[in-house]
Amino acid sequence: MIAAEQTPSATAGTSIRVAAAQFAVGVDVEQNLASCLHWIEQAANCKPDLLVLPEFANHASWYDDEAHCWRVSVELDGEFIQAIVEATRKLGAHVVINCTVRREGEVCTGTSILISPQGEILGRNDKQVLIGHENQFLQRAQQPGPIVDTPIGRLGLYACMDGVVSETPRCLALRGAQILCNSLNSFASDEGSLHIPVRAAENRVFVVAANKVGPLIPEALLEPVSEQTGIPVKFLSGAGESQIVAPDGTVLAIASPDRPELIWSDIDLAALEQARRPDGTDLIRARRPALYAPIGQDPAEQPEPVYAGAEQLMAAAIQLPGTGPGALDAAIEAVQQAVAEGARYLVLPELFYLPGQRVTDLDRALVESARVVEALQAVCGPAMLALNTVESGDQGPELNAVLLDATGIRLRQPLLHASQRHGWSATGPGLRSLACQDAHVAVLCSDDALFPELGRLLAMRGVDLLLVTAAPLEAWELRTGLVERAAENRMNLVASCQPGALGSSLICSLQRDFTVMTPWQERPFDGLLSQPELHRAPAWPGVTLAPVYPAAAANKVVSLGTDLVRGRAWWLVDAMTGA
């Protein structure tokens, strides 16, 4: 980081205007500079306090060799950046631009650069997770990026693939960032629908993201590369959909998928108070860093999981006509129906047998829970069923997510993060999972499934099927939160809840055709980077069945040299693990 005089950041109640520009970047560095300058000039029309530009703004991310990458990369004090600095000074706003930058030792980095309205370089952050051939030409970050305190708030920077996994945005937020600036160079349609907005909601911050449109490789190579890889030409272009997202996951502004465009929105840091959920739980303070320590350990020194799951299983998410004691009869009927239709793993909504799905009388809940387990055990047949129990544990009463079969409870996972709505419950000591003959399974309570750290830890131990007994409090949980747990970890997921205004149950089935630039057998290349196939239940009671693919979880290589789990920037996650 280049030192700059520290100034007080904006406070709650202060409205600022943020903007993102999306445009095409080709192989002519001078022309690309002209495009950057044009969009900085255009931004003056909306008078922003912050403008974010796309990733690799100096040159398309396509190089003949290392010498070519070096030639088209920029110097931090060179003409390209100095022209951006001057334009930023004229605009009178903070500007974030990402370029390939020449560094000592004749290596290049993909680097996001924050420039002040006065033309000072306030901070820079090298990309932590490289994708595909970036691994051949760029050096990964060696240290965490800075949190830059400015008059408009505390800013953190990251780029593209850094946001497809959770660690980089999470650590920036934990270190105090209020606004995350994401520069992208992405063809993927699930960037806009999933990976961008979820990072705002799970970290309770604003996200300003700028993607590209137009070809991402030299235009002369579009057809040859398409023929060689099987990727349709349209997916060799930027997917656009730059956006600005609020801390609750609401998209405040979004650009088109295919046109150069400038978007902007007024934001107020008072919205950061939404770190508290509707029940009063603070998702950030509820974290348990000591549990997450393995994320910060070198994967080369950790055992590789063994995947022995079935190629395909049938899963079921069950929604009931109501909750409370009378719901048990409906649950028994639904379980019997799902088993008859071939479901192997079934999930029921959180505490469906208690009125309002809440414990108000602990003694009654303990009795009712035991009665429900006994009744459902009798109808499981060959299937395994996820539900919640209220039980007495060593540290006091516990809310558990359990996996039940005809022999009894096979797996018991206590609630791990303190929750206001379950304030009566003790928290358990750690994660558990069960290696069955056809799948490696974990079960989580609704609130625990929102923590990206747990999904990562489960993937590291080889879990290929996650079952969530859900009771969402906010819309983002089902819209992006649980989907991202499946996507960023390559894990099948089944979440069952009662249908309502916040959504309905969900089954995330892994796509078996996955790695970019390898032949796809079952479906044509569709522009999704890591999002699984989604099966959303209708908004009424019933059984939703869909296949899941445990064996597919073994492949976590999203592109050449990029493993979603073992490729994490483990040496940069101290903020996450408390190390």
Disulfide bonds with the S-S distance in Angstrom:
none
